[in-house]
Amino acid sequence: MTRTPPTSAVFTAAVTLKPAQPEHFDLAFTATTQPCPWPKAYGGDLVAQAAAAAMRSVSDGKSLHSMHSYFLRPADIGAEVRYEVEVVRDGRGYSTRQVRGYQNGKTLYVCLAGFAAGEAGAAFHATFADEVPDPETLPSSAEYLAERDGGSMTEDSKAYWSGGRGFDMRHVPGPVYLTVEGERLPHQAVWLRPFDPLRPVDGLTDAERDLAALAYVCDYTILEPVLRVLDLPWARPGLVTASLDHAMWFHRPGPLGDWLLYVQEAAAADAGRGLGTGRFFTRDQRHLATAVQEGLIRPT
């Protein structure tokens, strides 16, 4: 991997779409998966790119409120994926889109995305524990990994964890890169924010770009509570993980310029699969979004 200063541009590059000629549905766009040191592309690329494609198909002011995704095949790194959008329904209050991602002539990703106009109603949101340490008191991934090596970690994977993902991430308790830091409990939290201010993205408003950013970043760590409780660090030799399906709900808008707390929990692990949940909060306890994901977890 090319060594570059940490920047959020990796995310905005991922969700920059080019209009294309549809072959199956109503609209089509192409996007390029971003570099990573694994055999196949990062799953969050697909979710965020599909979210961007779906949002670009809605022009009446409705906002993305949910996505339900399946990962059917792995995607090649640094290669184009064609996203075709089907306009399933447009109503006064809600709209629905289906998005399919194609690469090498095969379907590799599919999702349904829901949009809402919004209306007056009662409000409630969850909160997180006040005793979570402030992000400024925690080491960044780069600081944590600076003097550490081991397992299957390579220089490329170390650089990627340290600064190649577009977001500064700080774990509570410590990370699970090389060993499982802290107790083997089925929960953790991750403070995160872009390495630098998010750039504009053609075809998306800033609010839509921020929704796509949540969809992008949620996949990096959502299975870590499962790895934590099973005592499986990322650098364990032979460990294989892969996203299987994913759901996300966007409850209320919020800018991504400051730290967000991503509170995560393992819900289940069995038969080679693990289920993780996550909730995004602002520092002043506003609950922005909730994600659930099942993944393949194969220790050897």
C-alpha positions in Angstrom: 0.0 0.0 0.0 1.2 3.6 -0.7 2.1 5.4 2.5 0.2 8.7 2.6 -0.8 11.0 5.5 -4.0 10.0 7.1 -7.0 11.6 5.4 -10.7 11.2 5.1 -10.3 11.5 1.3 -10.4 7.7 1.1 -14.0 7.8 2.1 -15.1 10.6 -0.2 -13.3 8.9 -3.1 -15.2 5.8 -2.4 -18.6 7.5 -2.6 -17.9 9.6 -5.6 -20.1 8.0 -8.3 -20.2 8.3 -12.0 -23.5 8.1 -13.9 -23.6 5.0 -16.2 -26.0 3.4 -18.6 -28.4 1.1 -16.8 -28.6 -2.5 -18.0 -31.3 -3.9 -15.7 -33.1 -1.1 -13.8 -33.9 2.6 -13.8 -30.6 4.3 -13.0 -26.9 3.3 -12.8 -23.7 4.6 -11.4 -20.1 3.2 -11.1 -17.8 3.6 -8.1 -14.3 2.3 -7.3 -13.4 0.2 -4.3 -10.6 1.6 -2.2 -7.2 0.1 -1.4 -6.9 -2.3 1.6 -4.3 -5.0 2.5 -6.7 -7.9 2.4 -7.6 -10.2 -0.6 -10.9 -8.4 -1.3 -12.4 -5.0 -0.9 -13.8 -3.5 2.3 -17.5 -4.2 2.7 -18.2 -0.7 3.9 -17.3 0.5 0.4 -20.3 -1.4 -1.0 -22.8 -0.2 1.7 -21.7 3.5 1.4 -21.6 3.4 -2.4 -25.1 1.8 -2.6 -26.4 4.4 -0.1 -25.0 7.2 -2.3 -26.5 5.6 -5.5 -29.9 5.3 -3.7 -29.8 8.8 -2.4 -29.0 10.2 -5.9 -32.2 8.6 -7.2 -34.4 10.5 -4.7 -35.1 14.2 -5.6 -38.1 15.2 -3.5 -36.4 15.9 -0.3 -36.9 12.6 1.5 -34.0 11.4 3.7 -32.5 7.9 3.9 -33.9 6.2 7.0 -32.9 2.5 6.6 -30.9 0.1 4.5 -31.0 -3.8 4.5 -28.1 -5.4 2.6 -26.7 -8.7 1.6 -23.1 -9.3 0.5 -23.2 -12.1 -2.1 -19.7 -12.2 -3.4 -16.4 -10.5 -2.5 -15.4 -7.4 -4.5 -12.1 -6.8 -6.3 -10.0 -4.0 -4.9 -9.4 -0.9 -6.9 -12.0 -2.0 -9.5 -15.3 -0.5 -10.6 -18.6 -1.7 -9.3 -21.7 -0.8 -11.2 -24.7 0.0 -9.0 -28.1 -0.2 -10.6 -31.0 1.4 -8.8 -34.7 0.3 -9.2 -37.3 2.9 -8.3 -39.6 0.5 -6.4 -42.0 3.0 -5.0 -42.4 6.8 -4.5 -45.2 7.8 -2.1 -46.0 11.0 -0.3 -44.3 10.0 3.0 -42.0 7.2 2.0 -40.0 5.9 -1.0 -38.2 2.6 -1.6 -35.2 1.8 -3.8 -33.5 -1.5 -4.6 -29.8 -1.3 -5.4 -27.7 -4.1 -6.9 -23.9 -4.0 -7.3 -22.3 -5.8 -10.3 -18.7 -6.7 -10.9 -17.1 -9.1 -13.4 -20.6 -9.8 -14.8 -22.0 -11.1 -11.5 -24.2 -9.7 -8.7 -22.1 -9.2 -5.6 -24.3 -6.9 -3.4 -28.0 -6.2 -3.1 -29.9 -3.9 -0.7 -33.3 -2.2 -0.1 -33.2 1.4 1.0 -36.0 3.3 2.5 -36.6 7.1 2.5 -38.9 9.2 4.6 -40.3 12.7 4.3 -40.4 13.1 8.1 -43.3 14.3 10.2 -44.1 15.6 13.7 -44.1 13.0 16.4 -42.9 12.0 19.9 -39.1 11.6 20.3 -36.9 9.3 22.3 -33.3 8.3 22.0 -31.0 5.9 23.9 -27.9 7.2 25.8 -24.5 5.8 26.6 -22.7 5.5 29.9 -21.1 8.7 31.2 -18.0 6.9 32.4 -16.6 6.3 28.9 -13.2 7.9 28.7 -12.9 11.0 26.5 -11.2 10.3 23.1 -8.4 12.7 23.8 -7.3 10.5 26.7 -7.0 7.4 24.5 -4.3 6.4 22.1 -5.0 6.5 18.4 -4.5 3.3 16.4 -1.2 4.6 15.1 0.0 5.4 18.6 -1.1 2.0 19.8 0.6 0.1 17.0 3.8 2.2 16.8 5.9 -0.2 18.8 3.9 -3.4 18.4 4.2 -6.3 16.0 3.1 -9.9 15.9 0.7 -12.5 14.5 -0.2 -12.1 10.9 0.2 -8.3 10.9 2.2 -7.0 8.0 3.6 -3.5 7.4 0.7 -2.9 5.0 -2.0 -4.0 7.5 -0.3 -2.0 10.3 -0.4 1.1 8.1 -4.0 0.5 7.2 -5.1 0.1 10.8 -3.1 3.2 11.7 -4.3 5.6 9.1 -5.6 4.0 5.9 -9.3 3.9 6.8 -10.2 7.6 6.6 -11.2 7.8 10.3 -9.3 8.1 13.6 -10.5 5.3 15.8 -9.9 4.9 19.6 -11.1 1.8 21.4 -12.7 1.4 24.9 -11.2 -0.9 26.2 -8.1 -1.3 24.1 -8.0 -2.6 20.5 -8.2 -6.2 19.2 -5.5 -5.8 16.5 -2.8 -8.1 17.9 -4.3 -9.3 21.2 -7.6 -8.8 22.9 -6.9 -5.8 25.2 -9.1 -5.8 28.3 -11.6 -8.3 29.5 -13.2 -10.9 27.1 -16.6 -9.1 27.4 -19.1 -9.0 24.6 -19.1 -5.3 24.2 -16.9 -2.3 23.4 -17.0 1.3 22.3 -15.0 3.1 19.6 -14.6 6.9 19.4 -14.2 7.9 15.8 -14.0 11.0 13.6 -12.6 11.8 10.1 -8.9 12.5 10.0 -9.7 15.8 8.4 -12.9 17.6 7.4 -15.0 15.7 4.9 -14.8 17.0 1.4 -17.9 17.7 -0.7 -19.1 14.8 -2.8 -20.6 15.4 -6.3 -24.3 14.6 -6.4 -24.8 14.5 -2.6 -25.7 17.2 -0.1 -23.4 17.4 3.0 -26.2 15.8 5.0 -26.4 12.9 2.5 -22.6 12.6 2.5 -22.6 12.3 6.3 -25.2 9.5 6.2 -23.0 7.7 3.7 -20.1 8.2 6.0 -21.9 6.4 8.8 -22.7 3.6 6.5 -19.1 3.4 5.4 -17.4 3.4 8.8 -19.8 1.1 10.6 -18.4 -2.0 9.1 -14.8 -1.7 10.3 -15.4 -2.6 13.9 -19.0 -3.9 14.3 -17.9 -7.6 14.6 -15.1 -6.8 17.1 -17.2 -7.5 20.2 -17.7 -11.0 18.8 -13.9 -11.3 18.2 -13.4 -9.9 21.7 -15.6 -12.4 23.6 -14.1 -15.3 21.5 -10.5 -14.1 22.2 -9.8 -13.7 18.4 -7.6 -10.7 17.6 -7.5 -9.5 13.9 -3.8 -10.6 13.6 -4.5 -14.2 14.7 -2.9 -16.4 12.0 -5.6 -18.1 9.8 -8.5 -15.9 11.0 -11.0 -15.3 8.2 -13.9 -12.9 8.5 -16.4 -11.7 5.9 -19.6 -9.6 6.0 -22.8 -11.6 5.3 -25.7 -9.2 5.8 -26.2 -5.8 7.3 -29.0 -3.5 8.4 -28.8 0.1 9.4 -31.3 2.7 10.6 -30.7 6.5 10.5 -32.7 8.1 13.3 -31.7 11.8 13.1 -29.1 13.9 11.3 -25.8 15.0 12.9 -22.5 16.4 11.5 -19.4 14.3 11.5 -16.9 17.0 12.3 -16.5 16.0 16.0 -16.0 12.7 17.7 -18.8 10.1 17.6 -19.0 7.2 20.0 -19.8 3.9 18.4 -21.2 1.6 21.1 -21.1 -2.0 20.1 -22.2 -5.4 21.4 -22.0 -9.0 20.4 -25.5 -10.6 20.2 -24.6 -14.1 19.2 -21.8 -16.4 17.9 -22.3 -19.9 16.6 -21.9 -22.2 13.6 -19.1 -20.0 12.1 -21.1 -16.8 12.3 -21.3 -13.8 14.6 -23.9 -11.1 15.1 -22.9 -7.6 16.2 -24.9 -4.5 16.9 -23.8 -0.9 17.1 -25.2 2.6 17.9 -23.7 5.9 17.0 -23.8 8.8 19.4 -22.6 12.4 19.4 -20.6 13.6 22.4 -23.8 15.3 23.8 -25.6 11.9 23.7 -27.7 12.3 20.5 -28.3 8.9 19.1 -27.8 9.2 15.3 -28.0 5.6 13.9 -28.1 1.9 14.7 -26.5 -0.9 12.8 -26.7 -4.7 13.0 -24.4 -7.1 11.0 -23.8 -10.8 10.7 -20.5 -12.0 9.6 -18.5 -15.1 8.9 -15.9 -15.8 11.6 -13.6 -18.7 10.8 -10.7 -19.0 13.3 -8.5 -21.3 11.1 
